[in-house]
Amino acid sequence: MIVDVHRVGAVIALLSFFAIVYARTLNSGGMFMWDEAEYASIGRSVLRGDGFAISGKPNPLRPPVLPLAGAASMRLAGSTADEVVKRPTLGFSLLALLVVYACAATVYGWETGLAAASLLGVSPGFWISTPLFMTEIPFMACFCGAIVAFHLGLYRDSRFFVLAWACWGLAFLTRYTAVVFAPITVVLIALSLLDGDVRVRQRLFSRAFLLAPIAALILVVPWLVRQQLTFGDALVGMKQASMQLQLFLPDQAMPWYFYPVRLLPMLSPGVAVLAIAGTAWALSQRDRLAIHCLATAAVVIAWFSFYRFKQDRQITAVLPLLAIVAGTGLVKFFAPARETSRSWALRIVALALVFGLNFRATRPALEYRVALGYPGFLRAMHWLSAHAPTDAAVLAANYPQVFWYADRRALDFPDEAELRDALRQTEWVVLTNFERGQKAYAAALTRLVTSEDTRRGDAAIFRDALFETIVVRSSVLLTRL
């Protein structure tokens, strides 16, 4: 019992430490980026009774977990401030650490669990994501739980398959890339069959294995029904998500080795060295969980390497799994023949050293990183809120951000041939020099705005060293086209 109290105390201390560290940079960025604004806007719409919508238009792409978390936070706090909306990300960050601890501790013991959670917490790819109202961190928690629970279903108890599919259902409702779970399970089953363990075959034909997907269906089906009733296609979100990387910035392409190269800064050199040590230990001992974690990471990296456009965020799901491997590297690879207080002191020093080095590398990014357009765009939205009636419609390329910060109905720029009609249907236009998805013709519209327009109050220009935001009446542009 005393040992249990010590373990619980250690976990609470770990989570409390990271809660303080992450909370200090929760407002990093200055304002929401496009994706964050979409999730926040949907959450606010849910809170207002408008459903999963942005500017009154039902959204088919974003799954529900993150917007609902934001809505719950806004409801509890009675505020729609950015900091309030971001509070669930702090909770999800701690949940991800707790999941990694539980997964590693279940197989290797609580010491390895603490090491794995600590190494995930200090990994730059995870740390830098903690202030963002994005799906990366909640997805890491759910997806890691699904993978490790599936592994435990194969090797320990078939009832873990139910937990695996429940975690997968939550992962799917967080991010549609959860579909990569399908090829991963095939790989994990193949690896388990190669072990020649008769019990694995028995579990694969067990009732729990065959019925476990029902746990996911219970979670997922209501959302798919909503999609079907709203858009006439239950899979519309998945289809749109599958095309995003193919359509975004079509002139940019990253090399096939982009993700293997990016893993080092995402993990940090210290965590990467421990992951390599854990890999060596796993292969020498034929450790099943670590090998399954490595196999899962390989499938995820290979899967997204086939896409032309690549981003670090697409493979963040591998970070908890590699943290488990790194945890085994710290505790198992460097394990002396007889454990002593000195050996544990050396491990704590190693963790502290990794934290210090990663703190120096990560802290500046969190303190000085700003969202594109900040701070001028925020000033522009305050100006727009003061000059546009609440029922005004606004034309903007970054319409989710306009909807969130100005709280006015915002519409995307149409094709150029339809611009005149769009101007007639709106009262204001927002033009920026930082929105990468802005249509090419929109940049030329800035030249139609004059200083006389600003003096009359028909336009306002907000410019700093990097970014420019122009707010102008639609009627002004319409008369000059």
N, C-alpha and C positions, 0 to 999 in steps of 0.2 A: 504493500500500500504506500509506503514511504517513497519507493522508487516511482510509482505512478504519479504521486504528487510532484516529484521532482521533474518528471517528464512533462506533465501538464504545465508546470511553472516555466519550464524552458520554452515550450511552444508559445505560451502567452507572452513571455519576454521577447521572443523573436518577432511575433506579430506586432507587438507594441512598438518595438524599435523601428520596424519598417513603416508602421503607420505614421510615426512622427517624421521620419525621413521623407516619405512621399507627400504628406500633408503640407510640408513647407514649400513645395513647388506645384501645388494643385492649380494655381492660377497661371502657370507657365503658358506662354503663347499670346497672351493679351486678349485674344478673342477666338471664337470658333472658326475652324476651317470649314470648307464646303461640306464634307461628310458629317462633321460634328454638328453643323447647323441643321442638316437634314434630320439627324436623329433627335436633336433637341426640339426642332419644330414639330415633328410628329408627336413627340411626348406632350408638348404643350397643346396640340390639337386634341389629343386623347383626353387631356385634362379638361378641356373646354367642351367636350362632347362632340367634337367634329370628326372623330374616328382617326384612323391611320392616314392622315392627310397633310399636305403642305399647301398653304394658300387655298384651302378648301378642296383641293384635288386629291383623291385617294392615291396613295403611293404604292406601286406594285413591287418595288425593289427591296426595300429595307425590311428585314425580319423583325419580330416584335420584342425580343428580350431587352435590348438596350433602350429603345424608346419607352417601354413600360417602366423600366427602372428609373429613367429620368422623370417620367410623369409622377411616379410614386414619391420621388424626392421632392419635386416641386409641390406636390400636394401636402406632404408632411411639414415642409418649411413655410408654406404659404407664400412662396416667392418663385420667380422665374429667372433669377440672377444666374449668370454663368456658373459661379462657384457652387450654387445649390444643385444645378444640373449635374455637375461633375462629381458630386459626392459619391454616387454609386461606383464610379471608377476606382475610388479608394477602397471601397468594400470589395470590389471584384479583384483588385490587386492582392489584398490579404487572403481572399478566398483561393486564388491561384497558388499562393505560397502554402496555404493549408492543404490543398489537394496534393501538391507535390510532396509535402511532408508525409501525408497519410499513405500515399502510394509507395514511396521509398521505405517508410518505416514498416509497412505491412510485410514487405519482402526481406528487407535487410536489417531492420532494427531502427530504433528511434534516433541513434546517433547519425546514421546515414540519412535518415529523414531530415534532421535538422541541417545537415551539411548541404543536402540537395536544395532545400528551400532557401537557405542563405545564398547559395550560388546563383539560383534563379533571381533572387531579389536584387543582387548587385550586377547582374548581366546588363550591359547598356541597352540591348535591344528590348529588354523588359522594362528597365528603369525609366527610359525616355518615354515609354508609352503610358506610364502611370497617370500623367495629368490629362491625357487625351480622352475625350468622350467618344471613344471608338470601340469597335468590337474585338480588337486584338486580344486584350487581356481576359475578358469573360470567355472568349472562345478557347484560349489556352487552358483555362481551368476545366471547362467541360470536355474538351477533346482529350486532354491528358487523362482525365478520369475514365473516359471511354476506352482508351487504348490499354491502360493498366488493368482495368476491370475485365476487359476481354482476355487479356493474358492470364489473369487469375482464374477466369472461367475455364480456360484450357488446362491449367496445371493444378488448380486447387479444388475448386468447387463450382459446378456448373451453374449454381445460382448467381454467381457473379455476372453471368451473361445478361441477366435482367438489369443489373446496375449499369453495365456497359451500354446497353441500348437506351436506357433512360438518359445517361450522360450524352449519348450521341443525339438524342432528340433535342436536348437543350442546346447542344452545339449547333445543330441545324437551324434552330430558331434564333440563333445568334448570328450565324454566318453560313451562307449556302456552300462554302467550300468544304463543309463537313462531308460532302459526298465522297471526298477522297478516302473516307473510312472504308468504302467498299473494296477497292483494290488492296488496302492495307490489311483487312481481315483475311483476304485470300492469301497474302504473303505470310501472315502470322500463322494461319492454319497449316500452310505448307511447311513452314519451319518446324512447327510442333509435330507434324507427322514424321518428319525426318528423324526426330528423336527416338522413334520406335517405342514410345510409351503407350502401352495398351489402354491405359486409363484415359488418355487424350481422345482416342477413338470412341470410347464409351461416352465421354462427355459430349462429343460432337453429334451423337445420336440420341442424346438425352432429351427429355421433354422440355427442360429449361432452355436448352439451346434452340429448339424449334419454336418455342412460344415467346422467347425473350423479345423479339422485335415488336410484340404487342405493346411493350412498355414505351417504345418510341412512337408507335402509332397513336397511342392515347394523347401524347403531347403534340404531335405534329399535325394530325388530321384536322383539328379545329382551325388551324391556320390555313391549311390547304383548302378547306371549305370556304373560308373567308375569301381567299384568292379566286376561287371558282365563281362564287356568287358576285363578286365585285368586278372581275375582269373577264369572266368566261373561260379562264384557264388556270387550273390549280397550280401549274408549274411556271407561271409567268415570271415570278421572281427569280427562279433558278435560271430560266432562259436569258433574262436580262443580265444577270450576274455573270453568266458564262461568256457573254459577249463584251463585257466591260473592258477587259485587258486587250481584246482584239481591236476595239474601236478607239480607245483612248490614245491621244497623241500618235496618230498613225505614222508620223515621220521619224519617230524614235524607236530604236531597237537596241536591246542589250545582248551581249554575247552569252553563249550557252553556259559559260562558267561563272556567270554573275553571282549566283547564290552561293556556290562553294567559297568564292572569294569573300563575299560579304559576311559569312558566318563568323570569321575571326573578330571583326569589330563588334558584331552583335553579341558575341559571348564575352569578349575581351581576351587578351593573351593569357591571363591567369586562369580563367575558367576553361579556356580551350586546352591548355596544358593538362589540367585535371581531367578534362573529358577524354583526352588522348590516353592518359594513364588509366582511366576507367575502362576505355575500350580494350587496352592491352590486358587488363585484369579479366575482363569479361570473356575475351577470346581464349585466354589461357585456362580459365576455369569453366568455359562453356556455360557461362551464366545466362540463363534464359531471358530474364527480364531486360537486362542491359542490351542483349542482342536484339530483342524485340523493339526496344526503344531506338536503337541504331537503324534497324530495318525500316521502322516507321519514318524516321527522319530522312532516310534515303529515298523512300517513295514520295514523300511530300516535296522534297527538293527536285527530284526528277520530274514530277508531275508539273510543277510550275515553271520548270526550265524550258518546257516546250512552248511557252507563250513568248511572243515577241517582246512585249513590254513587261518589265520586271520591277518589283518593289520589295524592299525588305519586309514590309508588313505581310506579304503573301506567305512567308514561311515562318512567321513568329511562332506558329504552333509547335515547331520542333524545339523551342527553347526549354520548356519544362522537361521534355524527355531527355535532352542532352544534359540538363542540370542533374537529373537522376544519375546519369552515367558519370558525370563529373563528381557527384557526391560519393559514388563508389570508388572513384579514383582517389579522393582525399582520404576516405576511411579504410578501404580495403587494400588498395594498391600499396599504400604506405603503412600498412599494418605491421608492427613489429611482432616478433614471436611471442612476446608477453606484453600486454598493454600496461602502461604505467602512466602516472600523472604527467610525466615529461612528454610522452608521446601525444597525449591529448593537448597539452599546452602548445606543442609545435603545430598541431592542426589548427588550434584557435588563432595562433599567430599568423598562419598561412591565410586563414579566412580574413583576418584583420588587414593583412597586406593587400589582398585582392580588393577588399572594400575600399581601402585608401586609394589605391591606384585607379579604380573605377570611379570613385568619387571625383577625383581630379579630372578625369576624362568626361564624365557625364554631367557634372554640376554646371559647367559653363554653358553646355547646350540647353539645359533646362532654364537657366537664368536669363540667357540672352536670345533664345529662340523666340521669334515672333511669327504669328500667322501672316500670310501674304495680305497686304493692304493695311495692316495695323501701323499707326493708330488713326490715320486719316479716314479710313473707311468708317470707323466707329463715330467719328465726329460728323461725317456726312450723314450717317443714319440718324443721329440725334437731330441734325438740321432738318432732315426729311420728315421725321416724326412731328417736328414743330410746325412745319409748313404744309403738310399734306393731311387732308381730312382722313378720318379712320376708315372710310370706305373707298379710299383712293386705290387705284391699280397702278402698279409700277412695273416698268419693263427693265429687265436686268439680266446679264449673263449669269451672275452668281445669285440667282433668285432665292435659294434657301437662306443665304446670309441676310439678304434684304428682308425677307419675311420674318426672320428671327429678330433682327436688331431694330428694324423700323416698325415691325408689327403691322405691316400693310400687305395687302394681297399682291404678290409678285409673280410675274410671268417671264418665261425665257424669251430671248430674241428668236423670232421666227426666221425662215428663209428670207433672203433679201427681197424677193418678189412680193412678200406679204408684209413688209415692214410698214407701209403706209396704213394698212388696215389695223395693225397692232398699235400704231401711234394714236389712231383715232379712238381706240378702245381703252387707252390708259391715260393717266394724268401726268406721270413723271417717268423719266428715264434715268437709269444709273449706268454710267460708263466708267470703266476702270482700265488700268494698264497692267494689272496683275493676274486677271482671271485667264488661265491657260485655255479654257474651253470656250472663250468668247469668240463669236463668229467674226471672220476677218473684216467684214464691212463695218462692224461696230466701232473699230478703232478710228475709222475715217470720220465718224459722226462727231468726234471731239473737236474737229476743226470748225464745225458749224457753230460752236458756242463762243460768244464774244464777251468782252468785259462789260459791254452795255447790258447784256443779259443779267450779269451778276449784280449790277447796280440797281436794276429794276426788281430784283428778287425773283427773277425767272430762272435763275441758275445759281449754283454755288460750286466752287472749285476747292478741293482739299488736296494739297500737294505737300510731300515731304521729300527727303533725299532719294527715296526708292520708289514710292508708290503715289499714284494719283487716282482720285475718285471725283467724278463730276456728276452732279445732280442737276438735271435740266427738265423744264416742262416739255411734255410731248408735243404740245402745239407749236413750240418754238422750232423744233426739228422738222415738224411736218411742213411748215411754211418755207423751209429752206432746202428741201430735197428736190 
